[in-house]
């Protein structure tokens, strides 16, 4: 029997897997930026992130 594995379906599957990996990486990066930098005990790192939030008109208080 002949199975139909079209290149379009394979490309679509790879695209979906690639997108999932990218979204996972971006989510982890966001958690690091918010948690690791925003709540840092190093005042220079915390103040830098705080100043960037103000510069981008992002409410943080």
ZAMAR-325932 format. One record per residue: residue number from 1; x, y, z of N, C-alpha, C in turn; residue in one letter. Coordinates in Angstrom, 1 decimal, decimal comma. Layout:
N
R   seq       nX       nY       nZ      caX      caY      caZ       cX       cY       cZ   type
R   NUM        X        Y        Z        X        Y        Z        X        Y        Z      a
...
//
This chain:
61
R   seq       nX       nY       nZ      caX      caY      caZ       cX       cY       cZ   type
R     1      0,8     -1,2      0,0      0,0      0,0      0,0      0,9      1,2      0,0      x
R     2      0,3      2,2     -0,6      1,1      3,5     -0,7      0,6      4,4      0,4      x
R     3      1,5      5,0      1,2      1,1      6,0      2,2      1,3      7,4      1,6      x
R     4      0,5      8,3      2,0      0,6      9,6      1,5      1,2     10,5      2,5      x
R     5      2,4     10,8      2,4      3,1     11,8      3,3      3,5     12,9      2,4      x
R     6      2,7     13,9      2,4      3,0     15,1      1,5      4,1     16,0      2,1      x
R     7      4,9     16,6      1,3      5,9     17,5      1,8      5,3     18,7      2,6      x
R     8      4,1     19,1      2,2      3,4     20,2      2,8      3,0     19,8      4,2      x
R     9      2,5     18,6      4,4      2,2     18,2      5,8      3,4     18,1      6,7      x
R    10      4,5     17,6      6,1      5,7     17,5      6,9      6,3     18,8      7,3      x
R    11      6,2     19,8      6,3      6,7     21,1      6,6      5,8     21,8      7,7      x
R    12      4,5     21,5      7,6      3,6     22,1      8,6      3,9     21,5     10,0      x
R    13      4,1     20,2     10,0      4,5     19,6     11,3      5,8     20,2     11,9      x
R    14      6,8     20,4     11,1      8,0     20,9     11,5      7,9     22,4     11,9      x
R    15      7,0     23,1     11,2      6,8     24,5     11,6      6,1     24,6     12,9      x
R    16      5,1     23,7     13,2      4,4     23,7     14,5      5,4     23,3     15,6      x
R    17      6,3     22,4     15,4      7,2     22,0     16,4      8,2     23,1     16,7      x
R    18      8,7     23,8     15,6      9,6     24,9     15,7      8,9     26,0     16,5      x
R    19      7,7     26,3     16,2      7,0     27,4     16,9      6,8     27,1     18,4      x
R    20      6,6     25,8     18,7      6,5     25,4     20,1      7,8     25,6     20,9      x
R    21      8,9     25,3     20,2     10,2     25,4     20,9     10,5     26,9     21,1      x
R    22     10,2     27,7     20,1     10,4     29,2     20,2      9,5     29,8     21,3      x
R    23      8,3     29,4     21,3      7,4     30,0     22,4      7,8     29,6     23,8      x
R    24      8,3     28,3     23,9      8,8     27,9     25,2     10,1     28,7     25,6      x
R    25     11,0     28,9     24,7     12,2     29,7     24,9     11,8     31,1     25,3      x
R    26     10,9     31,7     24,6     10,5     33,1     24,9      9,9     33,2     26,3      x
R    27      9,0     32,2     26,6      8,4     32,2     27,9      9,4     32,1     29,0      x
R    28     10,4     31,2     28,9     11,5     31,0     29,9     12,3     32,3     30,0      x
R    29     12,6     32,9     28,9     13,3     34,2     28,9     12,5     35,3     29,6      x
R    30     11,2     35,3     29,4     10,4     36,3     30,1     10,3     36,1     31,6      x
R    31     10,3     34,8     32,0     10,3     34,5     33,4     11,6     34,9     34,0      x
R    32     12,7     34,7     33,3     14,0     35,1     33,8     14,1     36,6     33,9      x
R    33     13,6     37,3     32,9     13,7     38,8     33,0     12,9     39,4     34,1      x
R    34     11,7     38,9     34,2     10,8     39,4     35,3     11,3     39,0     36,6      x
R    35     11,5     37,7     36,8     11,9     37,2     38,1     13,3     37,4     38,5      x
R    36     14,2     37,2     37,5     15,6     37,3     37,8     16,2     38,7     37,9      x
R    37     15,6     39,5     37,1     16,1     40,9     37,0     15,2     41,8     37,8      x
R    38     13,9     41,7     37,7     13,0     42,6     38,4     13,1     42,4     39,9      x
R    39     13,3     41,2     40,4     13,4     41,0     41,8     14,8     40,8     42,3      x
R    40     15,8     41,2     41,6     17,2     41,0     41,9     17,6     41,8     43,2      x
R    41     18,4     41,2     44,0     18,9     41,8     45,2     20,1     42,7     44,9      x
R    42     20,6     42,6     43,6     21,7     43,5     43,2     21,0     44,8     42,8      x
R    43     21,3     45,9     43,5     20,6     47,1     43,3     20,8     47,7     41,9      x
R    44     22,0     47,6     41,3     22,3     48,1     40,0     21,5     47,4     38,9      x
R    45     21,3     46,1     39,1     20,5     45,4     38,1     19,0     45,7     38,3      x
R    46     18,5     45,8     39,5     17,1     46,1     39,7     16,8     47,5     39,3      x
R    47     17,7     48,5     39,6     17,5     49,9     39,2     17,5     50,0     37,7      x
R    48     18,4     49,3     37,0     18,4     49,4     35,5     17,1     48,9     34,9      x
R    49     16,6     47,8     35,4     15,3     47,3     34,9     14,2     48,2     35,2      x
R    50     14,2     48,8     36,4     13,2     49,8     36,8     13,2     51,0     35,9      x
R    51     14,4     51,5     35,6     14,5     52,7     34,7     14,0     52,3     33,3      x
R    52     14,3     51,1     32,8     13,8     50,7     31,5     12,3     50,7     31,5      x
R    53     11,7     50,2     32,6     10,2     50,1     32,6      9,7     51,5     32,6      x
R    54     10,2     52,5     33,3      9,8     53,9     33,2     10,0     54,5     31,9      x
R    55     11,1     54,2     31,2     11,4     54,8     29,9     10,4     54,3     28,9      x
R    56      9,9     53,1     29,1      8,9     52,5     28,1      7,5     52,8     28,5      x
R    57      7,3     53,6     29,5      6,0     54,0     30,0      5,2     52,8     30,5      x
R    58      5,9     51,8     31,1      5,3     50,6     31,7      5,0     50,8     33,2      x
R    59      3,8     50,7     33,6      3,5     50,9     35,0      4,1     49,9     35,9      x
R    60      4,8     50,3     36,9      5,5     49,3     37,8      5,3     49,6     39,2      x
R    61      4,5     50,6     39,6      4,2     50,9     41,0      2,8     50,7     41,3      x
//
